Amino acid sequence: MKNVLVIHYSQTGQLSEVVHKLCAPLEAAEGIALHQLALRPQQDYPFPWPLLDFVDTFPETVYHEPRPLQPWQLPEGVEFDLVILAYQVWFLSPAQPITAFLQSSQGKALLKDKPVVTVIACRNMWLMAQEQVKQLLTQAGARLLDNVALVDQGSSLLTFITTPRWMLTGNKGRPGGWLPVAGLSEQTIGRASRFGQALVAALDRDEERGPGPLLHGLEAAVVDIRLIPSERIGRRSFMIWGKLLRRLGPPGTAARRIALRAYIVFLLTLIITVVPMSMLLRTLLRPLLRRKLMAQKAYFEQPSGSGTQRMATFTHD
Ligand SMILES: Cc1cc2nc3c(=O)[nH]c(=O)nc-3n(C[C@H](O)[C@H](O)[C@H](O)COP(=O)(O)O)c2cc1C
């Protein structure tokens, strides 16, 4: 009997749905016991998010100072053969509940020497967050075998509208409207079951004891090279502003709220002026930087890769 633990947190239920689809084959498999750990912050995050609360969350998110979690319990005496760590991205960092789990002594003890598969569901910017998760996993002594990254439907320009609108109003949009529905497409969520099927096959062959990956050839992680520079710049900017804002006090302090308003104005000005110009510049420079960006794409797509050669074997529901 193999024991698989899946750890997750979800505000809207989207990531839980992905986890549900992905884990269905594991749940149905004989010889596998699936255990769930749904993380709960001691103080919940609002949804939909009031704008100021949303922005006020970024300094602690990027500096890994999350709200603490409620105590959790797992069945005693169970050694997990595989851990699936599902998370969403907040401000180019792992969402606070996942960081809280990865930093906790209980979480670290649980992950020590364990093979881990990370599963991300976010708008489309997950590279910097996964770098941080890799570091936190290494600190916990875990072994990362695979990474699956699922992203919202629609172009980057459209999800720049649909995802924040969803987060700030709770409105995902209508199929009849001109914008795509916010979040992952139903197809993306449904087809997550291929990863579960491949995990069942791999566990059957004890492959989780090896170096991995177990999920190659399944289009697990596709990197859009156009987003690599944006992620790096965004991360740097969050770190600088986060440092300044944290000096003004903890989330919710009056001085910080005033500065946050200035930050929002700064961001909007940047989006209207600098972002289009830098996008144009980067489009012009891309042919020159192509080789470098392709090398970075290959790096960020590791360990599972973007290959599709096993899709036919594992795509049925
Ligand atoms: C505070 C906050 C910040 C976010 N920042 C990012 C981000 O930097 N990159 C990204 O791709 N998605 C970002 N998202 C979208 C989430 O990754 C995710 O898609 C969304 O919150 C739905 O997840 P759920 O399962 O918790 O409902 C953010 C969402 C929230 C609430």
The ligand as an SDF file (V2000), in Angstrom:
LIG
                    3D

 31 33  0  0  0  0  0  0  0  0999 V2000
   -3.3610   38.2930   -3.5280 C   0  0  0  0  0  0  0  0  0  0  0  0
   -3.2470   37.5990   -4.8640 C   0  0  0  0  0  0  0  0  0  0  0  0
   -2.1240   37.7950   -5.6540 C   0  0  0  0  0  0  0  0  0  0  0  0
   -1.9980   37.0950   -6.8660 C   0  0  0  0  0  0  0  0  0  0  0  0
   -0.8380   37.2240   -7.5860 N   0  0  0  0  0  0  0  0  0  0  0  0
   -0.6510   36.4470   -8.6910 C   0  0  0  0  0  0  0  0  0  0  0  0
    0.6050   36.4710   -9.3710 C   0  0  0  0  0  0  0  0  0  0  0  0
    1.5600   37.1420   -8.9870 O   0  0  0  0  0  0  0  0  0  0  0  0
    0.7440   35.6660  -10.4720 N   0  0  0  0  0  0  0  0  0  0  0  0
   -0.2820   34.9040  -10.9360 C   0  0  0  0  0  0  0  0  0  0  0  0
   -0.0940   34.2320  -11.9450 O   0  0  0  0  0  0  0  0  0  0  0  0
   -1.4750   34.8250  -10.2890 N   0  0  0  0  0  0  0  0  0  0  0  0
   -1.6810   35.5830   -9.1770 C   0  0  0  0  0  0  0  0  0  0  0  0
   -2.8760   35.5150   -8.4920 N   0  0  0  0  0  0  0  0  0  0  0  0
   -3.9270   34.5490   -8.9210 C   0  0  0  0  0  0  0  0  0  0  0  0
   -3.8080   33.2650   -8.0800 C   0  0  0  0  0  0  0  0  0  0  0  0
   -2.5890   32.6150   -8.3360 O   0  0  0  0  0  0  0  0  0  0  0  0
   -4.9490   32.2600   -8.2970 C   0  0  0  0  0  0  0  0  0  0  0  0
   -5.0780   31.9820   -9.6530 O   0  0  0  0  0  0  0  0  0  0  0  0
   -6.2630   32.7580   -7.7690 C   0  0  0  0  0  0  0  0  0  0  0  0
   -6.0690   33.3800   -6.5100 O   0  0  0  0  0  0  0  0  0  0  0  0
   -7.2980   31.6300   -7.5990 C   0  0  0  0  0  0  0  0  0  0  0  0
   -6.8210   30.6880   -6.6720 O   0  0  0  0  0  0  0  0  0  0  0  0
   -7.7020   29.9580   -5.5690 P   0  0  0  0  0  0  0  0  0  0  0  0
   -7.6280   28.4890   -5.8650 O   0  0  0  0  0  0  0  0  0  0  0  0
   -7.0930   30.2970   -4.2330 O   0  0  0  0  0  0  0  0  0  0  0  0
   -9.0730   30.4810   -5.6670 O   0  0  0  0  0  0  0  0  0  0  0  0
   -3.0460   36.2300   -7.3060 C   0  0  0  0  0  0  0  0  0  0  0  0
   -4.1980   36.0970   -6.5100 C   0  0  0  0  0  0  0  0  0  0  0  0
   -4.2980   36.7550   -5.3100 C   0  0  0  0  0  0  0  0  0  0  0  0
   -5.5300   36.5530   -4.4550 C   0  0  0  0  0  0  0  0  0  0  0  0
  1  2  1  0
  2  3  1  0
  2 30  2  0
  3  4  2  0
  4  5  1  0
  4 28  1  0
  5  6  2  0
  6  7  1  0
  6 13  1  0
  7  8  2  0
  7  9  1  0
  9 10  1  0
 10 11  2  0
 10 12  1  0
 12 13  2  0
 13 14  1  0
 14 15  1  0
 14 28  1  0
 15 16  1  0
 16 17  1  0
 16 18  1  0
 18 19  1  0
 18 20  1  0
 20 21  1  0
 20 22  1  0
 22 23  1  0
 23 24  1  0
 24 25  2  0
 24 26  1  0
 24 27  1  0
 28 29  2  0
 29 30  1  0
 30 31  1  0
M  END
$$$$
